[in-house]
Each structure stands twice: as structure tokens, then as C-alpha cells.
Amino acid sequence: MNRSHTRGGPSPDDLSHEPRAGSLSARARAAAAPTAAYLAGLNAEQRHAVETTEGPVLVLAGAGTGKTRVLTTRIAHLIATGSARPGEILAVTFTNKAAREMKERVGILLGGIAEGMPWLGTFHAIGTKILRRHAELVGLKSDFTILDTDDQIRLMKQVIQAEGVDEKRWPARQLAGFIDGWKNRALAPAQVPAGEAAAFAGGRGAALYALYQERLKILNAADFGDLLVESIRLFRENPEILAQYQSRFRYMLVDEYQDTNVAQYLWLRLLAQARRNLCCVGDDDQSIYGWRGAEVDNILRFEHDFPGAVVVRLERNYRSTAHILAAASHLIAHNEGRLGKTLRTEDEPGEKVTITGAWDSEEEARLVGEEIEALQAKGHPLSEIAILVRISAQMREVEDRFVQLGLPYRVIGGPRFYERLEIRDALAYLRATVSPADDLAFERIVNTPKRGLGDATIQALHAHARAAGIPLMQAARLVVETEELKPKPRGALRDLLTAFARWSSLLETMPHTELAETVLEESGYTEMWQRDRSAEAAGRLENLKELIRSLEEFPDLPSFLEHVSLVMDAVENETDDRVSIMTLHAAKGLEFDTVFLPGWEEGLFPNQRALDENGRAGLEEERRLAHVGITRARRRAKIYFASNRRIHGLWQSTIPSRFIDELPEASVEVTEAPAAYTYGGYGRSRFDVMEPFGSSYRTPGWQRAQAHQRAQGGRGLIGAGGGGGFAAGRGGHAGFDDAREEGFGQRGRSQDPRRPPTLIEGELVAKSTGTSSAFAEGDRIFHLKFGPGTVADVDGNKLTVDFDKAGRKMVLDSFVQRSSS
């Protein structure tokens, strides 16, 4: 067979490549070749990973160990030594950006652009290319359409309605979540376990899945999951097609192997069975996407799946200082499900990882902001600073603080807090409640959630408003009294207007935080996200809870909405020198000189939902996420926790994350309150009264902190905890459960910002603001939540009340009214 070819390789359509007869083995060619320039600078482990070309190879590449360089150099090595032509190498990445970077770097190594590599791309891109060539074998045409998420949900909604399923009870988005999960595991409708099928529409989940797939074929369409699932079916049902691709791909390389799901794993195994020249690069310690289908077991069982595999560990880190690496390595060593490696560096020890406590999340944001200002004053670029949070709801207080300080920032991986979809919707509800003439707010949410008020209804309202020269809501009140709208939308609109009238009437009588919750609940907006089964729904609900919590910092809704307007209107600094704020998941692959890690508390990090849903596996993924967070830092890693945080709408006393206790003593420094937080006039630290170490919390890490505090002569450690919180034990909460309902100040603290509440025997007690109350002992009062009661004691504006049904509670006098009963 004539094997003459150009350097660029054969046409991508040529799938019939055979081994070169009489050619030297790749190993012999590599041995005979002089040391190439592209190998210069590689350490011993990296070079071993590059030059071990034959057979299965697993490269365990720890954070900052140069995995991208190994991948690109390996491709260059295969081409330069003649082991393979560019068109005979399959290189798979997870993002288009990674694919472009890989192609560019290979081109640089070879002294030109890496042309003729048609099989370098993402799983989905390569799957699409294969499917288009053989579409008819899976019931499609070569010009099939790839549906996006919105199109998928619309099609599923049609299927659900056609089958007479109640779409309100069983929403299409929830079905989309189930089907996406099944496709991630390469399950056809007939393969869906009965128990999982029963979880949707009374056991009809698998049948609806099958109908959805039928509709896709009729429409000549595929969704993203099909790009691999249908490729797998193609290979299994057509062995000759599979054999062609197995012959074609002499070498296969996979990036971020720890993030592959079951379908991607099966697809790769089918292609690699013949030649077995599969090189997977990944880090089991950075597998953090289990919630979207990634299977860490894929990388853990590599040697079992590919007997005789060579495992190369890249442990020499070129990013972080020794103390940062020691902290990260000691932490991740607590995981049982890992292959094991220890990051090391030849760099200087650097600064120790610091751990700082705060009274609450507001003070945590202040401490972070002021430390960043101090770094900036020393010439530290803001662009080399990142704040990594576990959930996006944590960003709100940090963003507010940065606006106050004038610190420029960017949110990576999503919009700023007040720009998020769910927050804008919620704010629109509140704006329309406060200002019925706010047409933009009313129009935004008039049909959110869906009420059957479509474009025709909105246009009719606008027409009437323009003609009469009145606001949209006022026009709507007039329109619903006419026959201009059909009965169903007229009824839905009337109900909404009635609700807005009721909410507006409560502005003066109901606490504004409670009113905001009422608006979101009665409007159906909260329920809309509760019923949503998409991956982002839980985060949106957390953001809504954070929005409600943030209201407590303001006396009423109008002042809060004014604050939001000022924040939103703040002129964005066009400079690139901005602090980056993002979730820990979004930070993977990035690095910064200084990294702040707030919110390291039990329940928040590790996240309680992850523990409840996945047990030990969930805990280990959370620990891997902590490892990722620490290893984003080159020079400084700063961990924070708060002793009190708003959790699920309630103030709770919290305890430091178990991950803090798992950090090595030699590489960690527990910091105490800066002088600015002793609040002149009050002498010693305001936390002294809390006896922070007089608790039963006896883990080794906290004993070290206790010894540190004693060494300082008993001076309080900032945020070291309240006796009530720690007395509750790990995972326990005390003190703050009823703070919001009892009307306890703003943010659960006294009105004087210098005097925080004190935890005594697990009960919240507030120091008086000094203002006298109009109520006296023995007065009968009425509280909106707790009902009637008798004042038992008066301390400034704080009342201790014996409620007829709720028992003794402490409340603010502004939350009660005098009663004659």
C-alpha cells in the first residue's frame, strides 16, 4: 500500500491506516534520536511521562506540576519522532480553551502551527465529528441539529403534556436533570433502573425518556448527552466502524481524566482496546465535579482497567511555597480514596497559612477587605488576589464591603451578586411592592413564575397605560375590571394585583425581612426554584436566602432598595487590576499570589448537603475542594471562619471546619484580633468576655489555638467562638435560632456596632443600647409572631416577655405593640 504522505498527514476522511511495515519501534526511534530541544527543561518525572509512549500510561499530575506542558510535549514528541502523524493522534480535553491552548503550544514546540490535528478537541466536538460521518447508523442525518438546554426543556415539556402528565407537579426541567444523569452514565431508556424511573411522574420517567428520544430522531436532533451516548451505540452495534477508529488512532491522550463521567470513560475504553496506547493525565486529588456526573473511580481504577499500566507521579510543584504545599498535602492525606502523592517544592518555605476567626460573616468581610487594602498599600497587584467561596451566596457581603471601600473587583464564572437572575427577579418583586409605579419591575415579574400572562397581555397593558398616561400596575387594575382580557389571564392578573395590594399594606406593620420572605413565598417564586431540579437551583435558593438576610442591615425596604441602586450604579473601574471573586469550583486551573478562603465552618465547608447526600464520598470530594482552594495560592493562603452565620434564614452559632483541624501545625499560624478590633474605649478585645476556649471542643487543632491564646496571656482570639456555640459540640448550633423571629436588632446584634451580643449558656443575650423603652414591667403587649404576652423585664429597648403561648422570649420593643388584652 502506498504510504507516501505530506507532513500535514492524510485527509481526515481516510480511516484505513495500517502500521508502517518494517519501521522501527517508537521506543527504538526515541532512543536513537538526539535530545530534542522541546525536551529541554523537563524534570525527570515529566520526561519519563513524555517518553513512555507505548502502552497505557497514567500521569498523576498534582496541582502546579506542569501537566499541560507534559501533554503538549508528549504530542510534539510523538510527531517529531515519527511515531504518529498529526491525524493519528486523538487528544481529548474538557474545554475549547484547553484545546486551543494545546494546539498552540504544540505548534510552538515544533516550530510552527500544529496543523493537521483534526482529532484534538473536546469530548463533544470529537463525538459530533464521528456522529456526522455515520449519522444514518444511529437514525439521524448528517446535518442533525444539536439542541441547547432551552430547546431540550421545551421539547421535554411537549412530551410531558402529550402524555397527560401534570407539568406543574412534574416540571420538564426536573425530567431534564434525570435524563442528563442517565446519559452521563450511558444508560438507554431500557437500561434505566426501575427505582430511578419511579422517581419521576409515578414511575413513568424511563417511558418519557424513550418518547423524548423518539422525538429527537423525528426532529433530526441530538442533545449534548447524545453526542457520546450515540457514539457508544454506534461503536457497539457496528464493530467494523469501531475497528476503523481503533486503527486510526495510534495514540490517545486525555486531559483532566479525573473529571470524566461514565459515558466518557466507556467511549475512551472502546477506542483504546486495540492499541492500548492511552495516556491519561489527571489528579485524583482535584476531582471536584461529582455533582455533575464525574466519577473519581475512573482514575482510581486505571491500573485495574489497563493491566501493566505505567503510573508516573508529578509531585514537584512550580507554583506554591513549601508551607502552602505542606498544608494542602497534609489535608488531602486524610482522604482514603486516592492513589497517593505528596507535593513538594524547592522554593523557600514562605509565609505560613493563616487562620483567622471573625464574630460573624459581616466582620469576616471587613477583615478580608482591610487586609487586601493593606496588601495594596505595599504594592501587591489586586489582579493577583482572589477570594474563593464555597457557595455563591457568600459573595454578597464581600461585594458590599468592596463597594464601600472602593476596591475594584470582578466575579469569575458568573455575574455579581445583585446582577444574578434570581436576585434581580426578587428585587423586582420588592420594588413593585414599595413603588407600584415602577413599571420595569412589574413587567419583569408579572409572568415569573409562569401565570399565563404572555406577550399579548403585556402589550394590552402597555397600550392602556400609554393611552391613559398612568403606570402599568394601575392600568392593570383598570383592565381586569373590563372584558379586554380573556378570563384565564384576567383572573391570574387580578390575583397578582390583589397580592401586591396586600403586600404593600404590610409595609408599615410587618418586619421588612418577614415581608420580603412573604412576597417571595406567596408569589410562588421560591417554590419555582424549589421545584427546579437543575444543578444551579440549589445555589439560586441559597442566594435568595442571603438576599433576605442582607435586609437585616437596613431599617426598612426602601433604604435597602436605595442601597442596591447605589451598588448597581457604582462606576465599574475599567482597570484590569481587580480582585477576583469566585467559587472554589470555578477556581480550578487558576492561580494567584494571594488567596483568601472565607467560610471554613462545619455545615458550610464541608457543605452539609454534600455530606447528607453522599456520605463519606461527599466528605472526600469536599476535602478535595479544600485542597484545590489552598493550592491556588502561590505565596499566601488565608483561611477565615465566622463564629456566627446566617444558615437557612436563621442565625446559628458555628464551629470551625474539620478541615482546619486537619492542617499541619508546623505550616499554620492562628492569628488574633488586629488592634483595630479592640474598639478603643472598651480596652481589651471585645471577645474576651466570651471565654472562647472554655468549651468542650477538644480537637488537636483547637487545642493548639487554645495554647496560643494562653501564651498571649489570655487575650481573646478573634472569633475563637462563643461558649454557647462550642458547647453544642461539632455540628451543634445554639443561640441564634430565633434571632430573626424575635426581632433581635439588625443582623442579630445590638444597635451599637461596638457591642456584640454575648452567648451565655447557649442563650442569646443583647447588651442594652442605653435608650429607654416606652414599656414597663407588667405591660401587656402583642408580637406579630409570638402573639400576646406580658413584659417581665426591661433593659433599655430590650424586653423580656412572657408570651401566653410561646414562653419567655427577648425582643426589641420596636417589634411589639401595646395591647389591652
Residue pairs with C-beta under 8 A, 6 or more apart in sequence:
1 18
3 20
5 85
7 116
8 86
8 115
8 116
9 85
9 86
9 87
9 88
9 116
10 17
10 85
10 87
12 87
12 118
12 119
13 133
14 87
15 244
15 245
15 247
15 248
16 244
16 247
17 88
17 247
17 248
17 250
18 247
23 82
24 32
25 54
26 53
26 54
26 78
26 81
26 83
27 53
27 54
29 81
29 82
29 83
30 51
30 53
30 77
30 81
30 83
33 80
33 81
36 77
36 80
38 73
38 76
38 77
38 80
38 109
38 110
39 47
39 50
39 51
39 73
39 77
42 50
42 69
42 70
42 73
43 316
45 312
45 313
45 314
45 315
45 316
46 66
46 69
46 70
46 73
46 314
48 312
49 57
49 59
49 70
49 74
49 279
49 281
49 312
49 314
50 70
50 73
50 74
50 77
51 77
52 310
52 312
53 74
53 77
53 78
53 83
53 251
53 277
54 277
55 276
55 277
55 308
55 309
55 310
56 272
56 276
56 277
56 278
56 279
56 280
56 302
56 306
56 308
56 309
56 310
57 278
57 279
57 280
57 309
57 310
57 311
57 312
58 257
58 279
58 280
58 282
58 299
58 302
58 303
58 309
58 310
58 311
58 312
59 67
59 70
59 279
59 280
59 281
59 282
59 312
59 314
60 282
60 283
60 284
60 311
60 312
60 313
60 314
60 339
60 341
61 67
61 70
61 281
61 282
61 283
61 314
62 283
62 285
62 313
62 314
62 315
62 317
62 341
62 343
62 631
63 283
63 285
63 286
63 317
63 319
63 320
63 328
63 343
63 627
63 628
63 631
63 632
64 317
64 318
64 319
64 320
64 343
64 591
64 631
65 314
65 315
65 316
65 317
65 318
65 343
66 314
66 318
67 255
67 281
67 283
67 314
68 98
68 101
68 102
68 105
68 255
69 105
70 281
70 314
71 91
71 102
71 253
71 255
71 281
72 102
72 105
72 106
72 109
73 109
74 253
74 279
75 89
75 91
75 102
75 106
75 114
75 120
75 253
76 106
76 109
76 110
77 83
78 84
78 89
78 251
79 85
79 86
79 89
79 106
79 110
80 110
83 250
83 251
84 250
84 251
85 116
86 114
86 115
86 116
86 117
87 116
87 117
87 118
87 119
87 248
88 248
88 249
88 250
88 251
89 117
89 119
89 120
89 249
89 250
89 251
89 252
89 253
90 119
90 120
90 126
90 249
90 251
90 252
90 253
90 271
91 99
91 102
91 117
91 119
91 120
91 121
91 252
91 253
91 254
91 255
92 121
92 122
92 123
92 126
92 252
92 253
92 254
92 255
92 268
93 99
93 102
93 120
93 121
93 122
93 255
93 256
94 122
94 123
94 255
94 256
94 259
95 122
96 121
96 122
96 125
98 255
98 256
99 120
99 121
99 122
99 125
102 120
102 255
103 113
103 114
103 117
103 120
104 113
104 114
106 114
106 117
107 113
107 114
114 120
118 129
119 126
119 129
119 249
121 129
123 227
123 228
123 264
123 267
124 224
124 227
124 228
127 227
127 228
127 230
127 231
127 267
128 146
128 227
130 231
130 234
130 245
131 138
131 140
131 144
131 222
131 226
131 227
131 230
131 231
131 234
132 142
132 143
132 144
133 142
134 234
134 238
134 241
135 141
135 142
135 144
136 142
137 234
137 237
137 238
137 241
138 230
138 233
138 234
139 217
140 217
140 220
140 222
140 230
141 220
143 220
144 220
144 221
144 222
145 219
145 220
145 221
145 222
146 221
146 222
146 223
146 224
146 227
147 155
147 216
147 221
147 222
147 223
149 176
151 221
152 176
152 223
153 172
153 173
153 176
154 172
155 212
155 215
155 216
155 219
156 172
156 175
156 176
156 179
156 208
156 212
157 167
157 172
158 215
159 208
159 211
159 212
159 215
160 167
160 170
160 172
160 175
160 201
160 208
161 167
162 211
163 204
163 207
163 208
163 211
165 201
165 204
165 208
170 200
170 201
171 531
171 532
171 533
173 532
173 533
173 534
174 200
174 531
174 532
174 533
175 200
175 201
175 205
175 208
175 209
175 212
176 533
176 534
177 533
177 534
177 535
178 196
178 199
178 200
178 205
178 209
178 533
179 209
179 212
179 225
180 225
180 293
181 293
182 192
182 196
182 209
183 223
183 225
183 226
183 228
183 229
183 263
184 225
184 261
184 262
184 263
184 292
184 293
185 261
185 262
185 263
185 293
186 228
186 229
186 232
186 262
186 263
186 266
188 229
188 233
189 206
189 207
189 209
189 210
189 213
190 206
190 210
192 205
192 206
192 209
194 203
196 205
197 203
197 204
197 205
197 206
197 207
198 205
199 205
200 208
201 208
216 222
216 223
216 226
222 230
225 263
228 263
228 264
228 267
229 263
231 267
232 263
232 266
232 267
232 270
234 241
234 242
235 241
235 242
235 245
235 267
235 270
235 271
236 242
236 270
242 270
242 271
243 274
245 271
246 271
246 272
246 273
246 274
246 275
247 274
249 271
249 275
250 275
250 277
251 275
251 277
251 279
252 268
252 271
252 272
252 277
252 278
252 279
253 278
253 279
253 280
253 281
254 260
254 268
254 278
254 279
254 280
254 281
254 282
255 281
255 282
256 281
256 282
257 280
257 281
257 282
257 298
257 299
257 302
258 282
258 283
258 284
258 286
258 287
258 294
258 296
258 298
258 299
259 282
259 287
259 289
259 294
260 268
260 294
260 295
260 298
260 299
261 292
261 293
261 294
261 295
262 293
262 295
262 298
265 295
265 298
268 278
269 305
272 278
272 306
276 306
278 306
280 299
280 302
282 299
284 296
284 299
284 300
284 337
284 338
284 339
285 332
285 335
285 338
285 341
285 624
285 627
286 588
286 624
286 627
286 628
287 294
287 296
287 299
287 621
287 624
288 294
288 584
288 585
288 588
288 621
288 624
288 625
288 628
289 585
290 296
290 614
290 617
290 618
290 621
291 535
291 610
292 535
296 337
296 621
299 339
300 337
300 338
300 339
302 309
302 311
303 309
303 311
311 339
313 341
314 341
315 341
315 342
315 343
315 344
316 344
316 345
316 346
317 325
317 343
317 344
317 345
317 631
318 345
319 591
319 631
319 634
320 328
320 343
320 345
320 347
320 350
320 631
320 633
320 634
320 635
321 345
321 347
321 348
321 349
321 350
321 351
321 634
321 635
322 344
322 345
322 347
322 348
322 349
322 350
322 667
323 349
323 350
323 351
323 352
323 353
323 667
324 350
324 353
324 630
324 631
324 633
324 634
324 635
324 637
324 667
325 343
325 344
325 345
325 631
326 664
326 666
326 667
327 353
327 630
327 637
327 663
327 664
327 667
327 668
328 343
328 627
328 630
328 631
329 342
329 343
330 662
330 663
330 664
330 667
331 623
331 626
331 627
331 630
331 659
331 662
331 663
332 338
332 623
332 624
332 627
333 342
334 623
334 662
335 620
335 623
335 624
336 616
336 620
337 617
337 620
343 631
350 635
350 636
351 635
351 636
352 667
352 668
352 669
353 630
353 637
353 638
353 639
353 663
353 667
353 668
353 669
354 636
354 637
354 638
354 639
354 668
354 669
354 670
354 671
355 600
355 639
355 640
355 641
355 656
355 660
355 663
355 668
355 669
355 670
355 671
355 705
356 367
356 638
356 639
356 640
356 641
356 670
356 671
356 718
356 719
357 640
357 641
357 642
357 643
357 656
357 717
357 718
357 719
357 720
357 721
358 364
358 366
358 367
358 640
358 641
358 642
358 643
358 718
358 719
359 642
359 643
359 644
359 686
359 687
359 718
359 719
359 756
360 642
360 643
360 644
360 645
360 747
360 748
360 749
361 394
361 397
361 598
361 599
361 642
361 644
361 645
361 646
362 397
362 553
362 747
363 642
363 677
363 719
364 397
364 598
364 599
364 640
364 641
364 642
364 719
365 397
365 398
365 400
365 401
365 598
366 401
367 640
367 674
367 718
368 387
368 398
368 401
368 596
368 598
368 638
368 640
369 398
369 401
369 402
369 404
369 405
369 407
370 674
370 676
371 596
371 638
372 382
372 385
372 407
372 579
372 596
373 405
373 407
375 385
375 594
376 382
376 407
380 593
380 594
381 577
381 593
382 407
382 408
382 409
382 577
382 578
382 579
383 576
383 577
383 578
383 579
383 580
384 592
384 593
384 594
385 579
385 580
385 592
385 593
385 594
385 595
385 596
386 579
386 580
386 581
386 582
386 587
386 590
386 592
386 594
386 595
386 596
386 632
387 398
387 579
387 580
387 581
387 582
387 595
387 596
387 598
388 582
388 583
388 584
388 587
388 595
388 596
388 597
388 629
388 632
389 395
389 398
389 581
389 582
389 583
389 584
389 598
389 599
390 583
390 584
390 599
390 604
390 605
390 607
390 625
391 539
391 542
391 583
391 599
391 604
391 607
392 414
392 417
392 420
392 539
392 542
392 543
392 583
393 539
393 542
393 543
393 545
393 546
394 546
394 598
394 599
394 604
395 411
395 416
395 417
395 581
396 417
396 418
396 543
396 546
396 547
396 550
397 550
398 581
398 598
399 409
399 411
399 416
399 417
399 418
399 567
399 581
400 550
400 567
402 408
402 409
402 579
403 566
403 567
403 570
407 579
408 572
408 573
408 575
408 577
408 578
408 579
409 578
409 579
409 580
409 581
410 578
410 579
410 580
410 581
411 417
411 581
411 582
412 580
412 581
412 582
412 586
412 587
412 590
413 582
413 583
413 585
413 586
414 420
414 582
414 586
417 423
417 543
417 546
418 424
418 427
418 564
418 567
418 568
419 568
420 540
420 543
421 540
422 529
422 540
422 543
422 544
423 543
423 544
423 547
424 444
425 444
425 445
425 448
425 525
426 516
426 520
426 525
426 544
426 547
427 441
427 547
427 561
427 564
428 440
428 441
428 442
428 444
428 445
429 441
429 445
429 519
429 520
429 523
429 525
430 516
430 519
430 557
430 560
430 561
431 438
431 441
431 561
432 438
432 441
432 442
432 445
432 473
432 500
433 500
433 503
433 504
433 507
433 515
433 519
433 557
434 504
434 507
434 557
434 558
434 561
435 441
436 442
436 471
436 473
436 474
436 500
436 504
437 471
437 473
437 474
438 471
439 465
439 471
439 472
439 473
442 471
442 472
442 473
442 476
443 458
443 472
445 523
445 525
446 453
446 458
446 493
446 496
447 453
447 454
447 457
447 458
448 525
448 528
449 523
449 524
449 525
449 527
449 528
451 489
451 492
451 493
451 496
452 488
452 489
452 492
453 489
453 492
453 493
454 489
457 485
457 489
457 493
460 479
460 484
460 485
461 472
461 475
461 476
461 479
462 472
462 475
464 475
464 478
464 479
464 484
465 471
465 472
465 474
465 475
468 475
468 478
470 478
473 497
473 500
476 493
476 497
477 497
479 485
479 490
479 493
480 490
480 493
480 494
480 497
485 493
496 523
499 522
499 523
503 515
503 518
503 519
503 522
506 515
506 518
507 515
507 556
507 557
509 784
510 518
510 784
511 743
511 784
511 815
512 551
512 554
512 555
512 556
512 557
512 560
513 548
513 549
513 551
513 552
513 740
514 740
514 784
514 785
515 557
516 547
516 548
516 551
516 557
517 548
517 649
520 526
520 544
520 548
521 527
526 541
526 544
529 537
529 540
529 541
529 544
530 537
530 541
532 540
538 609
545 646
545 648
545 649
546 646
548 649
549 646
549 649
549 747
550 560
551 557
551 560
552 740
552 746
552 747
552 748
553 560
553 746
553 747
554 560
554 563
554 746
555 746
580 590
580 592
584 625
584 626
584 628
584 629
585 625
587 628
587 629
587 632
588 628
590 632
591 632
591 633
591 634
592 632
592 633
592 634
593 633
593 634
593 635
593 636
594 633
594 635
594 636
594 638
595 629
595 630
595 632
595 633
595 636
595 637
595 638
596 638
596 640
597 629
597 630
597 637
597 638
597 639
597 640
598 639
598 640
598 641
598 642
599 605
599 640
599 641
599 642
599 645
600 626
600 639
600 640
600 641
600 656
600 657
600 659
600 660
601 641
601 642
601 645
601 654
601 655
601 656
601 657
602 608
602 654
602 655
602 656
602 657
602 658
602 730
602 731
603 647
603 652
603 654
603 731
604 645
604 647
604 654
604 657
605 622
605 625
605 626
605 657
605 659
606 618
606 619
606 622
606 623
606 657
606 658
606 659
607 622
610 618
610 619
610 621
610 622
611 618
611 619
611 622
612 618
614 621
622 659
623 659
623 662
626 657
626 659
629 637
630 637
639 660
641 654
641 656
641 657
641 660
641 719
642 654
642 719
643 653
643 654
643 719
643 720
643 721
643 722
643 725
644 651
644 652
644 653
644 654
644 722
644 725
644 735
644 736
644 748
645 651
645 652
645 654
646 652
646 748
647 654
647 733
649 740
650 736
650 737
650 738
650 739
650 740
651 735
651 736
651 737
651 739
651 740
651 748
651 764
652 733
652 735
652 736
652 737
653 721
653 722
653 724
653 725
653 728
653 733
653 734
653 735
653 736
653 759
654 725
654 733
655 697
655 721
655 725
655 726
655 728
655 730
655 731
655 732
656 701
656 702
656 721
658 699
658 730
660 701
661 699
661 700
661 701
661 702
662 701
663 701
665 701
665 704
670 704
670 705
670 708
670 717
671 718
672 685
672 708
672 709
672 712
672 715
672 716
672 717
672 718
673 685
673 687
673 716
673 717
673 718
674 718
677 685
677 686
677 718
678 684
678 685
678 686
679 686
679 754
681 754
682 754
684 715
684 716
685 715
685 716
685 718
686 716
686 754
686 755
686 756
687 716
687 717
687 718
687 719
687 720
688 714
688 715
688 716
689 758
690 716
690 720
690 721
690 722
690 723
690 758
690 759
691 723
692 709
692 716
692 717
692 720
692 721
692 722
692 723
693 702
693 705
693 706
693 709
693 710
693 717
693 720
694 723
695 721
695 723
695 725
695 726
695 727
696 726
696 727
696 729
697 721
697 726
697 729
697 730
705 717
705 720
708 717
709 715
709 716
709 717
709 720
722 735
722 758
722 759
723 759
723 760
723 761
724 734
724 735
724 759
724 760
724 761
724 762
724 763
725 732
725 733
725 734
725 735
725 759
727 734
727 761
727 762
728 734
728 762
734 759
734 762
734 763
735 759
735 762
735 763
735 764
736 748
736 764
738 744
738 764
738 809
739 748
739 764
740 748
741 785
741 786
742 786
742 809
742 810
742 811
742 812
742 815
743 783
743 811
743 812
743 814
743 815
744 757
744 764
744 766
744 810
744 811
744 812
745 751
745 757
745 766
745 812
748 757
748 764
749 756
749 757
749 766
750 756
750 757
750 766
750 767
750 768
750 769
751 769
751 797
752 767
752 769
752 770
755 767
757 764
757 765
757 766
757 767
758 765
758 767
759 765
764 810
765 810
766 798
766 810
768 795
768 796
768 797
768 798
769 796
769 797
770 796
771 796
771 797
772 796
772 797
773 794
773 796
773 797
773 798
773 799
773 813
774 813
775 781
775 791
775 794
775 799
775 813
775 816
775 818
776 791
776 794
777 791
777 792
777 793
777 794
778 790
778 791
779 790
779 791
779 818
780 788
780 789
780 790
780 791
780 818
780 819
780 820
780 821
781 788
781 789
781 790
781 791
781 799
781 801
781 816
781 817
781 818
781 819
782 788
782 789
782 816
782 817
782 818
782 819
782 821
783 789
783 801
783 803
783 809
783 811
783 815
783 816
784 815
785 806
786 801
786 803
786 805
786 806
786 809
786 811
787 803
787 804
787 805
787 806
788 803
788 804
788 819
788 821
789 801
789 802
789 803
789 804
789 806
789 809
790 801
790 802
791 799
791 800
791 801
792 800
792 801
792 802
792 808
793 799
793 800
794 800
797 812
797 813
797 814
798 810
798 811
798 812
798 813
799 810
799 811
799 812
799 813
799 816
800 808
800 809
800 810
801 808
801 809
801 810
801 811
801 816
802 808
803 809
